[in-house]
Amino acid sequence: MSRHSRLQRQVLSLFRELLRAGRGKPGAEARVRAEFRKHACLPRSDVLRIEYLYRRGQRQLQLLRSGHAKAMGAFVRLRGPAEEVGGAGAPGILSENSNGPRSAHDRTGAHKTRPDGR
């Protein structure tokens, strides 16, 4: 097995520090592990992406250590039946057959007038 590069050692160190900082905070350990697993398949040659994620992790570590953080959660946008990978729907706008907010345009593409006249 080859030695780890400097960047790999930094990432592993960040992982350990995040786990230590997240002890006792609900959801932190699981979130840290999930984030690192999610990006574990990045190729070693994608240095820019790895460095970006490393800096993002450093900011998360600062937030966890700040003392203001009580827990660590994630904002997850669940996909509905009308939204598929590569779907045509814009973020935040649900399809016509779903219950919830609709776009400002009707089926013909004409702009709807809001109750306040705008």
Z-matrix of the N, CA and C atoms (Angstrom, degrees):
N
C 1 1.454
C 2 1.522 1 108.15
N 3 1.326 2 116.44 1 135.30
C 4 1.454 3 120.49 2 -178.87
C 5 1.533 4 110.93 3 -79.47
N 6 1.298 5 114.50 4 162.34
C 7 1.458 6 119.51 5 177.96
C 8 1.511 7 109.94 6 -71.69
N 9 1.323 8 114.69 7 154.31
C 10 1.461 9 119.14 8 177.45
C 11 1.522 10 109.84 9 -77.20
N 12 1.322 11 116.17 10 144.63
C 13 1.456 12 120.85 11 175.70
C 14 1.529 13 108.92 12 -72.98
N 15 1.312 14 115.29 13 170.07
C 16 1.468 15 119.93 14 179.38
C 17 1.528 16 111.03 15 -60.07
N 18 1.333 17 116.13 16 -43.54
C 19 1.462 18 120.60 17 -179.69
C 20 1.531 19 110.62 18 -64.03
N 21 1.326 20 117.87 19 -40.45
C 22 1.463 21 120.73 20 178.16
C 23 1.523 22 110.88 21 -62.57
N 24 1.343 23 116.37 22 -42.03
C 25 1.466 24 119.97 23 177.93
C 26 1.520 25 110.89 24 -62.77
N 27 1.343 26 116.97 25 -39.01
C 28 1.463 27 120.58 26 178.34
C 29 1.521 28 111.13 27 -64.56
N 30 1.312 29 116.93 28 -41.78
C 31 1.467 30 121.49 29 -179.95
C 32 1.526 31 110.58 30 -65.12
N 33 1.322 32 116.70 31 -43.60
C 34 1.465 33 119.98 32 178.58
C 35 1.532 34 111.09 33 -64.12
N 36 1.322 35 116.19 34 -38.86
C 37 1.459 36 120.62 35 177.34
C 38 1.531 37 110.80 36 -64.23
N 39 1.332 38 115.92 37 -42.42
C 40 1.467 39 120.62 38 177.79
C 41 1.525 40 110.32 39 -60.81
N 42 1.344 41 116.54 40 -41.97
C 43 1.454 42 120.92 41 179.07
C 44 1.531 43 110.79 42 -58.20
N 45 1.330 44 116.16 43 -48.23
C 46 1.467 45 120.22 44 179.30
C 47 1.526 46 111.49 45 -62.67
N 48 1.332 47 117.11 46 -42.65
C 49 1.466 48 120.92 47 -179.67
C 50 1.525 49 111.44 48 -64.54
N 51 1.333 50 116.29 49 -40.05
C 52 1.467 51 119.58 50 178.15
C 53 1.523 52 111.13 51 -64.51
N 54 1.333 53 116.75 52 -41.05
C 55 1.461 54 119.71 53 178.05
C 56 1.526 55 111.03 54 -63.43
N 57 1.331 56 117.15 55 -41.88
C 58 1.469 57 120.41 56 178.60
C 59 1.520 58 111.02 57 -65.24
N 60 1.320 59 117.08 58 -43.90
C 61 1.464 60 120.98 59 -178.28
C 62 1.530 61 111.30 60 -67.11
N 63 1.342 62 116.55 61 -28.88
C 64 1.448 63 120.81 62 -177.54
C 65 1.516 64 114.72 63 -85.80
N 66 1.345 65 117.53 64 -5.21
C 67 1.465 66 119.95 65 179.66
C 68 1.520 67 110.15 66 -59.75
N 69 1.314 68 115.59 67 131.13
C 70 1.460 69 120.50 68 178.14
C 71 1.514 70 113.71 69 84.82
N 72 1.315 71 118.03 70 -2.29
C 73 1.463 72 121.51 71 178.25
C 74 1.520 73 107.73 72 -108.32
N 75 1.324 74 116.28 73 118.96
C 76 1.469 75 119.87 74 -176.40
C 77 1.524 76 113.43 75 -55.96
N 78 1.288 77 116.42 76 130.77
C 79 1.457 78 122.63 77 175.49
C 80 1.513 79 115.36 78 83.16
N 81 1.328 80 118.16 79 -10.67
C 82 1.460 81 120.43 80 -174.12
C 83 1.526 82 111.92 81 -69.42
N 84 1.315 83 116.98 82 -49.24
C 85 1.463 84 119.69 83 -176.38
C 86 1.528 85 111.19 84 -62.41
N 87 1.310 86 116.58 85 -44.99
C 88 1.467 87 120.70 86 179.97
C 89 1.529 88 110.98 87 -63.64
N 90 1.324 89 116.48 88 -40.01
C 91 1.472 90 120.80 89 -179.83
C 92 1.522 91 110.75 90 -65.83
N 93 1.336 92 116.88 91 -43.77
C 94 1.462 93 120.88 92 179.41
C 95 1.521 94 109.67 93 -60.73
N 96 1.323 95 116.49 94 -48.85
C 97 1.467 96 119.91 95 -179.58
C 98 1.529 97 111.57 96 -61.15
N 99 1.323 98 116.30 97 -41.68
C 100 1.466 99 120.51 98 -179.10
C 101 1.535 100 111.32 99 -64.86
N 102 1.327 101 117.18 100 -41.73
C 103 1.462 102 120.53 101 179.31
C 104 1.521 103 111.16 102 -63.77
N 105 1.329 104 116.48 103 -43.81
C 106 1.454 105 119.26 104 -179.36
C 107 1.528 106 110.86 105 -68.17
N 108 1.324 107 118.04 106 -38.00
C 109 1.474 108 120.34 107 177.77
C 110 1.526 109 110.79 108 -65.14
N 111 1.338 110 114.98 109 -39.34
C 112 1.461 111 120.87 110 -177.92
C 113 1.539 112 111.12 111 -59.52
N 114 1.328 113 115.53 112 -37.36
C 115 1.462 114 119.67 113 -176.48
C 116 1.526 115 113.59 114 -102.80
N 117 1.316 116 118.01 115 9.42
C 118 1.460 117 121.65 116 -178.40
C 119 1.524 118 112.69 117 -66.46
N 120 1.304 119 117.37 118 -23.82
C 121 1.459 120 120.58 119 -176.31
C 122 1.535 121 112.88 120 -86.35
N 123 1.333 122 117.71 121 2.64
C 124 1.463 123 119.60 122 177.83
C 125 1.532 124 109.30 123 -62.53
N 126 1.310 125 117.27 124 136.55
C 127 1.466 126 118.51 125 178.23
C 128 1.532 127 110.78 126 -68.95
N 129 1.319 128 116.80 127 148.47
C 130 1.464 129 121.56 128 -179.57
C 131 1.520 130 111.85 129 -59.99
N 132 1.317 131 117.16 130 -24.88
C 133 1.461 132 121.55 131 -177.47
C 134 1.532 133 112.74 132 -77.73
N 135 1.322 134 118.44 133 -13.11
C 136 1.470 135 122.20 134 -179.69
C 137 1.536 136 109.54 135 -85.32
N 138 1.322 137 115.28 136 63.02
C 139 1.458 138 121.94 137 -173.05
C 140 1.532 139 111.82 138 -64.94
N 141 1.319 140 117.69 139 -39.06
C 142 1.465 141 120.01 140 -179.24
C 143 1.523 142 111.50 141 -60.54
N 144 1.311 143 116.16 142 -45.84
C 145 1.474 144 120.64 143 179.30
C 146 1.532 145 110.92 144 -65.19
N 147 1.321 146 116.70 145 -41.46
C 148 1.463 147 120.75 146 179.91
C 149 1.523 148 110.23 147 -64.13
N 150 1.335 149 116.93 148 -43.12
C 151 1.465 150 119.92 149 178.66
C 152 1.518 151 111.67 150 -65.23
N 153 1.334 152 116.60 151 -38.34
C 154 1.468 153 120.18 152 176.75
C 155 1.529 154 110.15 153 -61.16
N 156 1.330 155 116.50 154 -47.54
C 157 1.465 156 120.28 155 -179.82
C 158 1.524 157 111.28 156 -65.57
N 159 1.330 158 116.97 157 -33.59
C 160 1.462 159 121.23 158 177.62
C 161 1.539 160 109.94 159 -64.28
N 162 1.324 161 116.92 160 -46.85
C 163 1.479 162 120.49 161 178.19
C 164 1.527 163 111.33 162 -62.62
N 165 1.336 164 115.96 163 -39.30
C 166 1.466 165 119.88 164 176.95
C 167 1.523 166 110.70 165 -62.82
N 168 1.326 167 116.40 166 -40.40
C 169 1.460 168 121.14 167 177.17
C 170 1.517 169 111.74 168 -64.65
N 171 1.333 170 117.13 169 -37.11
C 172 1.462 171 120.74 170 177.70
C 173 1.525 172 110.65 171 -62.65
N 174 1.325 173 116.84 172 -40.59
C 175 1.478 174 120.43 173 177.92
C 176 1.529 175 110.54 174 -65.69
N 177 1.332 176 116.61 175 -40.05
C 178 1.467 177 120.24 176 177.33
C 179 1.527 178 110.36 177 -62.50
N 180 1.329 179 116.04 178 -39.57
C 181 1.461 180 120.90 179 178.99
C 182 1.526 181 110.84 180 -63.23
N 183 1.319 182 116.67 181 -42.86
C 184 1.460 183 119.97 182 177.30
C 185 1.523 184 111.15 183 -60.63
N 186 1.330 185 116.42 184 -41.29
C 187 1.465 186 120.03 185 179.06
C 188 1.529 187 111.17 186 -64.88
N 189 1.323 188 116.71 187 -42.11
C 190 1.463 189 120.32 188 179.84
C 191 1.525 190 111.43 189 -64.76
N 192 1.321 191 115.87 190 -37.48
C 193 1.463 192 120.27 191 -178.63
C 194 1.521 193 113.20 192 -79.07
N 195 1.323 194 117.89 193 -15.81
C 196 1.462 195 121.06 194 -172.96
C 197 1.524 196 113.42 195 -62.74
N 198 1.304 197 118.83 196 -21.64
C 199 1.455 198 121.43 197 -179.18
C 200 1.517 199 112.89 198 93.85
N 201 1.311 200 116.90 199 -17.64
C 202 1.462 201 120.33 200 179.03
C 203 1.528 202 111.32 201 -82.20
N 204 1.315 203 116.07 202 -22.28
C 205 1.464 204 120.64 203 -178.33
C 206 1.525 205 109.89 204 -77.24
N 207 1.305 206 115.76 205 123.56
C 208 1.464 207 121.51 206 178.22
C 209 1.515 208 111.57 207 -100.85
N 210 1.340 209 116.18 208 -26.42
C 211 1.461 210 122.18 209 -179.25
C 212 1.513 211 107.85 210 -155.78
N 213 1.297 212 115.96 211 173.59
C 214 1.457 213 120.32 212 179.12
C 215 1.508 214 107.88 213 -133.32
N 216 1.288 215 116.25 214 122.75
C 217 1.451 216 120.78 215 -179.20
C 218 1.507 217 110.13 216 -127.71
N 219 1.298 218 116.12 217 -174.36
C 220 1.456 219 121.08 218 179.23
C 221 1.512 220 108.54 219 -139.72
N 222 1.328 221 114.77 220 142.85
C 223 1.443 222 119.48 221 173.41
C 224 1.512 223 106.78 222 -91.67
N 225 1.311 224 115.55 223 119.05
C 226 1.453 225 120.12 224 -176.05
C 227 1.514 226 108.18 225 -120.64
N 228 1.307 227 115.66 226 130.20
C 229 1.454 228 120.40 227 176.44
C 230 1.511 229 107.45 228 -99.11
N 231 1.319 230 115.96 229 110.51
C 232 1.456 231 120.62 230 -179.13
C 233 1.513 232 109.69 231 -77.93
N 234 1.315 233 116.10 232 142.81
C 235 1.458 234 120.51 233 177.83
C 236 1.507 235 109.48 234 -86.18
N 237 1.306 236 115.13 235 134.45
C 238 1.449 237 120.62 236 176.08
C 239 1.511 238 109.91 237 -88.75
N 240 1.326 239 117.48 238 177.69
C 241 1.464 240 120.47 239 -179.03
C 242 1.523 241 112.68 240 -63.36
N 243 1.348 242 118.47 241 -30.67
C 244 1.461 243 121.10 242 -178.51
C 245 1.520 244 111.49 243 -81.44
N 246 1.336 245 117.62 244 -17.91
C 247 1.454 246 120.90 245 -178.71
C 248 1.513 247 109.75 246 -101.54
N 249 1.304 248 116.13 247 115.83
C 250 1.447 249 121.46 248 178.02
C 251 1.513 250 108.02 249 -119.38
N 252 1.293 251 115.83 250 168.34
C 253 1.455 252 119.78 251 177.69
C 254 1.516 253 108.08 252 -59.14
N 255 1.332 254 115.94 253 125.99
C 256 1.453 255 119.79 254 -178.95
C 257 1.510 256 112.76 255 76.36
N 258 1.339 257 117.94 256 16.05
C 259 1.451 258 121.61 257 -179.24
C 260 1.511 259 112.25 258 -67.94
N 261 1.320 260 116.53 259 167.19
C 262 1.449 261 121.63 260 -175.72
C 263 1.517 262 112.77 261 -86.89
N 264 1.301 263 118.85 262 -10.55
C 265 1.457 264 120.92 263 -176.90
C 266 1.519 265 112.32 264 -70.99
N 267 1.314 266 115.94 265 140.51
C 268 1.461 267 120.84 266 177.08
C 269 1.518 268 108.81 267 -81.22
N 270 1.326 269 117.63 268 152.66
C 271 1.463 270 120.13 269 179.85
C 272 1.523 271 111.29 270 -59.58
N 273 1.299 272 116.02 271 135.64
C 274 1.458 273 120.85 272 176.78
C 275 1.506 274 114.70 273 84.59
N 276 1.320 275 117.95 274 -7.48
C 277 1.461 276 120.87 275 -179.85
C 278 1.514 277 107.81 276 -112.74
N 279 1.296 278 116.26 277 122.53
C 280 1.454 279 120.64 278 -179.42
C 281 1.513 280 109.61 279 -89.64
N 282 1.285 281 116.41 280 159.34
C 283 1.458 282 120.53 281 -177.90
C 284 1.525 283 111.19 282 -73.14
N 285 1.326 284 115.56 283 168.32
C 286 1.460 285 122.71 284 -177.87
C 287 1.524 286 113.20 285 -58.95
N 288 1.345 287 117.79 286 -34.27
C 289 1.457 288 120.20 287 -175.55
C 290 1.519 289 113.01 288 -88.71
N 291 1.330 290 117.79 289 3.73
C 292 1.463 291 119.75 290 179.78
C 293 1.518 292 110.19 291 -99.62
N 294 1.301 293 115.82 292 158.86
C 295 1.453 294 120.71 293 176.27
C 296 1.516 295 108.18 294 -89.64
N 297 1.313 296 117.17 295 127.70
C 298 1.452 297 119.54 296 178.75
C 299 1.512 298 110.41 297 141.56
N 300 1.331 299 116.66 298 -166.79
C 301 1.456 300 119.90 299 -176.53
C 302 1.516 301 111.33 300 -63.10
N 303 1.290 302 115.68 301 145.88
C 304 1.458 303 121.79 302 179.33
C 305 1.521 304 108.87 303 -118.48
N 306 1.305 305 116.17 304 167.69
C 307 1.457 306 119.84 305 179.90
C 308 1.521 307 109.63 306 -71.64
N 309 1.325 308 116.03 307 166.88
C 310 1.461 309 121.33 308 -179.31
C 311 1.523 310 111.19 309 -78.87
N 312 1.315 311 118.34 310 -1.73
C 313 1.452 312 121.55 311 179.87
C 314 1.519 313 109.97 312 -110.48
N 315 1.355 314 115.36 313 144.13
C 316 1.463 315 117.74 314 175.39
C 317 1.528 316 108.53 315 -85.11
N 318 1.301 317 117.55 316 -172.86
C 319 1.469 318 121.89 317 -175.13
C 320 1.523 319 112.65 318 -61.17
N 321 1.320 320 118.45 319 -28.77
C 322 1.462 321 121.01 320 -177.95
C 323 1.517 322 112.27 321 -82.52
N 324 1.327 323 117.95 322 -9.24
C 325 1.449 324 120.84 323 -179.74
C 326 1.524 325 112.40 324 95.10
N 327 1.343 326 116.58 325 -6.70
C 328 1.462 327 119.55 326 178.88
C 329 1.518 328 109.36 327 -73.46
N 330 1.306 329 116.09 328 144.91
C 331 1.457 330 121.40 329 -178.27
C 332 1.527 331 109.47 330 -75.54
N 333 1.306 332 117.15 331 131.74
C 334 1.468 333 121.94 332 178.43
C 335 1.519 334 109.11 333 -82.28
N 336 1.313 335 116.91 334 146.74
C 337 1.453 336 121.63 335 176.26
C 338 1.508 337 108.94 336 -89.50
N 339 1.328 338 115.62 337 130.44
C 340 1.444 339 120.00 338 178.38
C 341 1.513 340 109.92 339 -77.76
N 342 1.343 341 118.06 340 162.19
C 343 1.460 342 121.05 341 -178.49
C 344 1.532 343 113.82 342 -57.96
N 345 1.315 344 118.28 343 -26.85
C 346 1.465 345 119.50 344 -178.41
C 347 1.534 346 111.48 345 -85.92
N 348 1.356 347 117.45 346 4.62
C 349 1.439 348 121.75 347 173.63
C 350 1.513 349 115.03 348 91.22
N 351 1.290 350 118.61 349 1.90
C 352 1.480 351 120.08 350 -179.65
C 353 1.495 352 111.24 351 -89.60
